Amino acid sequence: MNIQALHEANVRFEHCMALDFEAAARRELRRACWVEWVAHYTYAQTRARIAHAEARVTELGHDASASDAAAAAKDSAAAATDSAAAPSSAAGLAPSRVGEE
């Protein structure tokens, strides 16, 4: 067993775990970390760690951009509807017509 390889795998696993708990870390960065760990750092690791890493790759692999775009479109539509609404001070007033007095 290569102690240096085992140490590097452990350090890298902990790094990926830390990224998962870092709120500011982008999804793509977290996924890339786990993909790299699965590809290069599984030497002498437990099945549980390997399974966890593979599960994280799968969980983070969903296309976040599509769901983010849908959420942004929904927020944009809601904002447009809110800005087009009549002000509350106009409630109860009939619309004026040109030429009528």
RABEL-V620058 format. One record per backbone hydrogen bond with DSSP energy under -0.5 kcal/mol. NH is the residue of the N-H (numbers start at 1). CO is the residue of the C=O. If there is no record, write none. Layout:
# RABEL-V620058
nh;co
NH;CO
NH;CO
This chain:
# RABEL-V620058
nh;co
3;1
6;2
7;3
8;4
9;5
10;6
11;7
12;8
13;9
14;10
15;11
16;12
17;13
18;14
19;15
20;16
21;17
21;18
22;18
22;19
23;21
25;22
30;26
31;27
32;28
33;29
34;30
35;31
36;32
37;33
38;34
39;35
40;36
41;37
45;42
50;46
51;47
52;48
53;49
54;50
55;51
56;52
57;53
58;54
59;55
60;56
61;57
61;58
62;59
64;62
67;63
68;64
69;65
70;66
71;67
72;68
73;69
74;70
75;71
76;72
77;73
78;74
79;75
80;76
81;77
82;78
83;79
84;80
85;81
85;82
90;87
91;88
93;90
100;97
